[in-house]
Amino acid sequence: MKIPKQYSFEIGYRNIFAQSNILNRSTNGYGMLFDYAWQLSGFDGKKAKSFITVPLGYTVMMADNSDSKSVHILNYGWTVRHELTKNTRLTPFVEYGLLLNNMRITDTEGSLFGHQSQFDLGVNLNTATRLKYFAKLEYSYTSYPQFNEPERIRLHYIDLKVGVRF
């Protein structure tokens, strides 16, 4: 049996709505992500499908004012996506993931390596073609060490994303 696969590409807006011990004020940004997914269940068509994915994303947080600097984040890891219905035109899904992040702050030497946990709620728009469009709302929590400081940076993000699966 050949395991079905999906490729996804998404873009969206990100906002930091809560933070602690932050060394830079960059609270709004945009990002993109590509993932490769393997179907785990729902092969018989009787059950909803589940997928495990390997995402690779890049986010830019723009400087809020002249005192702050832009931030660039590379993230990668694992996510699991569960479709909540089967064979419908609009298919709601939930997704959760564990990712690693590499954060670089403009004009700062070095980078910070952190952990991200995320939870998504979304909907797929199934079409007659191989393309599926989707939209999702994502909450994530990320923790980073600080440069030369004992306290960790804790960031809570909310993302609004749209994309296509094929």
N, C-alpha and C positions, 0 to 999 in steps of 0.2 A: 504494500500500500504506500503510495506517495503522499506525504504530508502536505496539505495546502499551506501556502505562504501568502503573506500580504506585505506590501511596502506602503509606508505612509510618509507624507510630507505635510508639515503644519507650520503656520506662522501665527504670531499673535502679539498681544500687548501684555506687559507685566507691570504690576504695582506692588511695592513693599508697603503693607498696611500696618505692620508692627515690627519693631526692631529693638535690640538691646546692645549696648556697648559698641555701637557702630563707629568706625573711624572715618567714614565718608558719607556725605548726604547725596545719594543718587537713588531716587525713589521710583522713577518711571523708566520703562524701557520697552524693547521689542526683541523678539527672538524667533528662531526657526529651529526645527527639529526634523530629523529623518529617522525612521525606525524600520526594522526588519522583524516580521512576526511569523511565528509558527502556530498553527491551529492545534489546540490541545484536546478539544471535545466538540461535540455536535456533528460528528461525521455522518451519522445516520439520518440527519435532517429532522429528527424528532425532538432533539434538545437544542437549546441555544448554544452558540459557539463561544469558546474561550480561547485566548491567545496568550502566548508569552512573547515579549518583544525585547529587542536590543536597541535602545535609542541612542542617538548621538545628536546633541543640540548645541547651539551657540546663542547667547543672549548678550545684549548691550544695554546697560543701564546708563541713561544720560545724566550728566551733571545737572543738579537742580539750580545752581547759581554759580557765581564766579569763585566761591570758596570751596566748591566741591569738584571732584574729578569723575570722568566717566569710568565705568566698570565693565569689564569683559569677562564672561563666564562661559567655560566649556563644560558640558555635562554629558555623562554617559552612565549606563548601568543596565538595570532590568526592570521591566514593568509587566504586569498581568492585566489583561482586559477581558471582561465578561460582558457579552451581549445579553440583554435581559429578556428579549423576545426573539422569535425565530421567523424568518421569511416574511417580514413586514417591510413596507416602504420606508417607514421611520423606525429605526431600531435604537432604543436607548441602551447606553452602556455605562459601566463603572470601570475605573482603571486605578490601579495603585502601583507605586514603584519605589525602588530604592536606587538612588543615583549617587555618583561621585561628581564633585565639582572642582574645577580649577579656576579661581578668581584672580584676575589681574586688574590692578588699579592704575590708570594712566599716570605716567611719570613717577611710579613707585617701583623700586627694584624688588624683584622676587614676586612670588604669587602665594596664594593661600589655597590649601586643599581641604575641602569640606564634604559633608554628607548631606544629602537631600532626601527627604521622604515626601511623597506626593500622593494626592487623592484627586481623581477627576470624575466629573459627571458630564455625560455628553450624549449626543444623538447622531447616528449615521443616517444619511439620506441615500438609500439604495436606488440605483438607476438600472436601466435595461442594458447598459454597457458594463464593462469591467470596472469602471470607476465608481467609487463610493465617496460622497462628500460628507464631511462631519464638522460639527462645532462642539466645543467643550469648555467647561469652566473648571479651572484647576486650582487647588489649594496646595501649597507646599511649605515645608519647614526646612530651613537649611542652617547648619551650624558650622562655623569656621573658627580656627584659632586666630588670634590677632598678632600682628607683628610686635614682638618684644613686650607683650602684655599677658598676664595670667588668665584674664577673663576671655571667654569665647564670645564671638559675634553670633547672635541668634536673629534670623530673619524669617518673617512670615510673608509669603507672596500670594497674590491672587493673579491668575492669568486668564485671559479670554483668548481662545485660539480657534482657528478654522483650518481645514485641511482637506486632503484628498488621499484615498486609499486605492490601491490597484493590485 
